[in-house]
């Protein structure tokens, strides 16, 4: 992986998996106020360009009624190296979603299974004239607790990449 240097933090482009959010039925009085329905979600898939080529991302993170988060994301680099993450926390603030979790699988030697990965995404709307969505680089090999700190602090310091093919939804 040409973008990784010894002694530096490992970084790769992140991804999302598009899926339909759970929703209650709409009736005469509006949407369902089901206490078991998820409150927020961050969904998406597509590609971003980086120096070493096109990166693929998929992600699906859903906030549960108790405030916890479930879901996963996957990053696939141009050379076929990948890592997959089980989501442990997420935060939504307006059109920005922060997602973090534990790496569960990889075929990239520098990536450590069981370490923490973080990413943020920006949903810039839909349709003609809407600016492109943004997916940050995803960190990996974070220490235990880095996921909770990322979600609590909501940083926007990771490199932001423009989605060239695909879509991000933050709700």
C-alpha positions in Angstrom: 0.0 0.0 0.0 1.9 3.0 -1.3 0.1 5.6 1.0 1.2 4.0 4.2 4.6 5.0 5.7 6.3 3.4 8.7 5.8 5.5 11.9 2.7 7.2 10.7 -1.0 6.6 11.4 -2.5 4.2 8.9 -5.3 5.8 6.8 -7.5 4.5 4.1 -10.7 5.5 2.4 -13.9 4.4 4.0 -17.1 2.9 2.8 -20.9 2.4 3.3 -23.6 0.0 2.3 -26.8 1.4 1.0 -30.0 0.0 2.4 -33.5 1.1 3.3 -34.0 2.6 6.8 -36.6 1.1 9.1 -39.7 3.2 9.3 -43.1 3.0 10.9 -46.3 3.2 8.8 -47.6 6.7 8.0 -51.2 7.1 8.9 -53.8 9.8 9.3 -51.8 11.2 12.2 -48.4 11.2 10.5 -45.5 8.8 11.0 -45.4 6.1 13.6 -43.8 7.1 16.9 -42.6 3.5 17.5 -40.2 3.5 20.5 -38.3 0.6 18.9 -37.7 2.4 15.6 -34.1 3.6 14.9 -33.5 7.3 15.3 -30.7 8.1 12.8 -28.9 6.3 10.1 -25.9 6.8 7.8 -26.0 4.8 4.6 -24.1 4.9 1.4 -21.9 3.3 -1.2 -19.7 4.4 -4.1 -16.2 5.5 -5.0 -13.7 8.2 -4.2 -10.5 9.0 -6.0 -7.2 9.1 -4.2 -3.6 9.2 -5.5 -3.3 5.4 -5.7 -6.6 5.0 -7.6 -10.3 4.6 -7.2 -11.4 3.4 -3.7 -14.7 1.7 -3.1 -16.8 2.2 0.1 -20.0 0.8 1.5 -21.5 1.6 4.9 -24.7 1.1 6.9 -24.9 2.4 10.4 -28.2 2.6 12.4 -28.7 4.3 15.8 -30.8 2.2 18.1 -33.4 3.5 20.5 -31.1 3.0 23.4 -28.4 5.2 21.7 -26.2 2.4 20.7 -25.3 1.8 17.0 -25.3 -1.3 14.8 -24.1 -1.9 11.2 -20.9 -2.1 9.3 -18.6 -0.5 6.7 -16.1 -1.7 4.2 -13.2 -0.1 2.4 -11.7 -1.6 -0.7 -8.6 -0.1 -2.2 -7.7 -0.1 -5.9 -5.3 -3.0 -5.4 -8.0 -5.2 -3.8 -6.8 -4.7 -0.2 -9.8 -4.2 2.1 -10.9 -4.0 5.7 -14.4 -4.4 7.3 -15.6 -2.7 10.5 -18.4 -3.6 12.9 -20.0 -0.2 13.9 -19.9 0.5 17.7 -21.0 4.1 17.8 -22.4 6.8 15.5 -23.5 10.4 15.8 -25.6 12.5 13.4 -25.5 16.3 13.5 -27.4 18.0 10.7 -26.0 16.5 7.4 -22.8 15.0 8.9 -22.4 11.5 10.3 -19.5 10.2 12.4 -19.1 6.4 12.5 -16.6 4.3 14.4 -16.1 0.7 15.3 -13.9 -2.4 15.5 -12.1 -3.9 12.5 -13.4 -7.5 12.1 -11.7 -8.6 8.8 -8.9 -7.6 6.5 -6.5 -8.9 3.9 -4.1 -5.9 4.3 -1.1 -6.9 6.5 -0.8 -3.5 8.2 -4.4 -3.5 9.4 -5.0 -5.1 12.8 -8.2 -7.0 13.4 -9.7 -5.9 16.7 -8.4 -2.3 16.4 -10.6 0.8 16.0 -11.5 2.5 12.8 -13.2 5.9 12.4 -14.8 7.9 9.5 -17.1 10.8 8.9 -19.5 11.5 5.9 -21.3 14.6 4.7 -24.6 14.3 2.8 -24.9 17.3 0.5 -28.4 16.5 -0.8 -29.9 14.8 -3.8 -30.7 15.7 -7.4 -29.4 18.0 -10.0 -27.4 20.9 -8.7 -26.7 19.3 -5.3 -23.0 19.4 -4.4 -21.1 16.1 -4.3 -21.2 14.1 -1.0 -18.1 13.7 1.1 -16.4 10.7 2.7 -13.4 11.1 4.9 -10.4 8.9 4.9 -10.9 6.2 7.4 -8.4 5.7 10.2 -7.5 2.2 11.3 -5.4 0.6 14.0 -6.8 2.9 16.7 -6.5 2.0 20.3 -9.4 0.8 22.5 -11.7 3.7 23.3 -10.8 5.7 20.2 -14.2 4.9 18.7 -16.1 6.4 21.7 -13.9 9.5 21.7 -14.4 10.0 18.0 -18.2 9.9 18.3 -18.1 12.1 21.4 -15.8 14.8 19.9 -17.1 14.7 16.3 -13.9 15.9 14.7 -13.7 17.0 11.0 -9.9 16.7 10.8 -9.6 13.7 8.5 -9.0 14.3 4.8 -12.3 14.7 3.1 -12.7 13.1 -0.4 -15.4 13.9 -2.9 -17.8 11.0 -3.8 -17.4 10.7 -7.6 -19.8 7.8 -8.1 -22.4 6.8 -5.5 -24.4 8.4 -2.7 -24.3 9.1 1.0 -27.5 9.5 3.1 -27.4 11.0 6.6 -30.7 11.1 8.4 
